Amino acid sequence: MTSPDTAALVLRIIVGLTLIAHGYNHIFGGGGIKGTAGWFQSMGLRPGIVHAWMSGLVELAAGAGLIVGFLTPFAAGAIIGTMVVAGITAHRTNGFFIFRPGQGYEYVLFIAVVCAAIGILGPGKASLDHAIDIELDGWVGAAITLILGVGGAALLLATAWRPERKPADATKA
């Protein structure tokens, strides 16, 4: 394997395992799916239960897809979409750094950018995509990854994100 193939494998495995753990936590961790649904609902994602299940299942499936290198730009794009939604709904107003859960956007930005790089780089030779002759890397991989990720996030936010509006301060003119 060449160095780019090894780099792709390492990135796919680490990001894939991270997202599987994240998806598992959304479904089974802490307050379970009901706790995740309540949290999502409180951020304005409606209905919260649908978004909790979809987030958890997408993270599990896309993480597994990355690990084995199957339809890699689609898996990477799904993760980018999830990270963009999380960045906008949960982290954007908290600054860059994430020292505690629910704070800055550095984690979601980092995961999204690494997934964009994976989409461009391609899965490498140690992947199902390579084994079954799916070649979706370079500009094609980048386009699929970014359109699916950013476009999917924009569509989800436009159709399902309804944050509560804070009442205007009556003391201000």
N, C-alpha and C positions, 0 to 999 in steps of 0.2 A: 504494500500500500504506500502511496505517496504521502507527503506531509499534509497536503490539503485534505486527502481522504481521512487521515488520522485526526486532523483538526475537526472535520465534520462529525466524525464518530464521537469524539469526546464531547463536543458541544451538544449533539443530539441526545446523548445518554444523560448528561448532567441536567440539561433543561427539561428533558422528558421526565426524569425521576422527580425533579422539583415540582413539575406541574401535576404529576400523579399524586404526590403527597399533598399538594394544595387542594386538588379536587377531592381527594379522600377526606381531608379535613372539613371541606365545605359540607360534605354529606354526613360524615360520621363523627367528626370532632366536636368538642365543646358542647354546644346546644343542639348538635345534630342538624338535620335539614331544616327543622322548625326554627332553630336559632339563626341559621344562615338566612332563611326566608324573612324573618323579622328584621334582621340587619339590612338586607337588601331593600325591603319595603320602606324602612326608615330613611334610606338614601333616595327614595323616589322611584325605584325600579318596581313597576307594577305589572302583574301581580308578583309579589315577592317569592312565593313558593315555586312558580314557574322558572323564575330567574335563578333561584337557588339550585334547583335540579339541573337546569341547562348548564349553568356555570360549572357545577361539579362534574357532570357527565362529559362536557366538552373538554375540561381539563384532563380528565382521565383518558379519554379517547385520543386527544391530540398528543398528550404526553406519551402514550403507548405508540402512536404513529411515528413520533419523532425517534423513539428508542430503536424501533425496528427499521426506520427509514422507509415508511410506506406512504406514498402520496405526500411527500415531505413538504412541498410548499403549501399544501392545503392544511396540514397539521400546524405548520408555523404560522400561517395566516389566522387560523382559529385562535391560536394563543395570542397573537397580536391583538385581535379583536377583543378578547377577554381583558387583556392588559389596558387597552385604550379605554374601555368602559370603566374598569376599576380606577384608572388614573383620573378620569373626568368626574366620576360620581363620588369617589371616596378620598382621593388624595390631592387633587389639584390645588385646593385652597390652603393646604398645610405646608407649603414650601417644598424644597427639594429633598431634604434628608428624611429618612425613615428610621427613627430610633425606637419607636414603639409601633405596634400595629395601628393602622388607621391614620398614620401621619403621612409625611411627604411621599412624593412620587418616584423617588430614585429606583426602588425595586421594580415597579411595573415598567418604567422606562427602560431599565437595563434588560429585563426579560424580552420586551418588545424589540429592542434593537438587536439583540442576539438572534432572535427568531428571524428578523429581516436578513441578517447576515447568513443564516442557515438557508433561507430561501434563495439567496443569490448564489451561495457556494454550492448548494446541492447536497444531497445526502452522502456522497462518496461511494466508494466501491463496496463497503461493508454495509449494504442496505438491501431491503427488498426491492426498492425502486431499481437499483442497478441489476439485481438478479433477474427481474422480469422486463428489463429494457425500457423502463420509464425514464425519459430524460427531460426533466423539468428544472433546469438550473439556469444560471446567468440571467439575462433579461426576462426570459419567460418565467422563470422561478420567482424573480423579483416582482414582476407584474402580478402574478397569481397571489403571492404572499401579501403584497401591500393592498391590492384591490380587495381581496377577501377580508383582510384584517381591518383596514381603515374603513372600507365601505360597509362591511358588516357591522362594525361598531357604530358608525353614523346612522345606519338604518335602525339598529336596535335603540339607540338613544332617541331618535326622532319619533319612534313609535311607542316606546314603553317607559321612557324616563320622565317622570312627573314629580320633580322635587317640590316640597311645600314651599310656598312663597312666604317670606317673612313680611308681616305687616309694615307698611311705611311708617316711619317715625313721625308722629303728629307734631312734634316740637320743631321740626325743621321746616323752613319755608321753601 
